[in-house]
Amino acid sequence: MFPRIIEFLKDKNILLLGFGREGRSTLEYIRKYLPEKKLTLADRNPVELSDKNVITVTGVGYLDGINEYDLVIKSPGISLRDVEVYDRTKITCQVDLFLRFAPCRKIGITGSKGKTTTSTLTYMMLKKAGVDAVLIGNIGIPVLECIEKVNENTVAVIEMSSHQLEFCVSSPEVAVFTNIFEEHLDHYKGGFTGYVNAKTNIARYQNEKDLFVYGAKSDIEKYVDLNKIKSEKQPVSDETFDLQFENEHLLGSHNRTDVCFAFAATRRFGVTEKQAVDAANSFEGIEHRMEKVGEFDGITFYNDCIATIPFAVLNAVHALKRVGTLIIGGKDRGLDYTEFIEDLLNENIDNIICMPDTGYSIGERLKEKNAKSNILFAENMEKAVSLAFENTEKGKICLLSPAASSYNVYKNFEEKGKHYKSLIYGYSKKEG
């Protein structure tokens, strides 16, 4: 007898859209049960595949035939903003299929910022309570790679991006929506409205027995009609629970809020306050998220490359307190930086190093407004790190927190953060 998900897939004419890690894992999973099934695979990039039962469509027109299939299993990074889709219910993704067919309990976590920290803390709290739990999804583990490892006693903690939620028609038992800010405006029809609509799918299909946890101090209530969500609702802030923990990896009210999100999500699975605190105290941080790189030449360097919006940058500045140098800049996605510029004018930051593309325009506007910070321009990361060593006062912090995505130069924020760290290590050795 096939698993339920394979029963759903076996008789359909399927298009696999995108062949990155998630697309590859989807093909591998289907092939385990349906080795001879005819499939079509579409990707903008060339695909090398020895499977004789897969037709490949590549190049600029790879999206042209999307309406010819019974089901399209889409990879998250592919945008259908400019594609006319006749029946959107035929579009699905791994997260949607997992929510519909995986035989386990599910906690889903989304939001513009705080997803990964909250997801990791949620998983750690469950493990402290002895719960059989898995951590999957946007955190880097495609959910179908885990579907055969879960059962009715497992709690799957699923980090969900807006791209993964866009075509979901099912919601998890517990949904956490941390906050909402302008992001990915170039991905959705309707811009920010489309982005919010995708995020809201995390709770749209819940029932009265489910739980919706959301940021009390964010603007979620402004954009999401809570009256249309059937589940129990719990607003959460950094003050919701009096959890007494101390951890240098969880500095700032935004990280305390993430701990409270995780506890709110896990209480119905038996997690106690003590177990929540134990998990928070043992949290070891996450790479590229207010990550302490180390102290070099009297300067403490932090890598916060995940901070692709102004809100996250300011959170890091306020949490770290001794920021002497801030490095900003990345791809221009049409965000309005007017308020961010005003905020920077009021911060006590000695140096602001501005990188292409957004950093250049922000830096020029800061200079026009006679910013008290020393505004420096760097054409690349090598120059930015060099300027940081030359200008940061000993005893203070240099923080890379871009307030923009990395795609103008790098494949992703991880590549940018790793490059930054390697340059710091190399420069300190050279100077030493």
Salt bridges, closest charged atoms under 4 A:
GLU7 OE1 - LYS10 NZ 3.84
ASP11 OD2 - LYS10 NZ 3.15
ASP51 OD2 - ARG31 NE 2.51
ASP82 OD2 - ARG81 NH2 3.25
ASP96 OD2 - ARG100 NH1 2.77
GLU145 OE1 - ARG21 NH2 3.21
GLU148 OE1 - LYS32 NZ 2.54
GLU166 OE2 - ARG88 NH2 3.89
GLU166 OE1 - HIS187 NE2 3.63
GLU173 OE2 - ARG105 NH2 2.67
GLU173 OE2 - ARG268 NH1 3.29
GLU183 OE2 - LYS113 NZ 3.56
GLU183 OE1 - ARG333 NH1 2.42
ASP186 OD2 - LYS331 NZ 3.94
ASP238 OD1 - LYS217 NZ 2.90
GLU239 OE2 - LYS217 NZ 3.88
ASP278 OD2 - LYS274 NZ 2.90
GLU287 OE2 - HIS288 NE2 3.52
GLU287 OE2 - LYS418 NZ 3.09
GLU287 OE2 - LYS421 NZ 2.74
GLU291 OE2 - LYS421 NZ 2.82
ASP297 OD1 - LYS394 NZ 3.71
GLU342 OE2 - LYS369 NZ 3.23
GLU347 OE2 - HIS318 NE2 2.69
ASP350 OD2 - LYS396 NZ 2.85
GLU382 OE2 - HIS419 NE2 3.24
GLU393 OE1 - LYS396 NZ 3.71
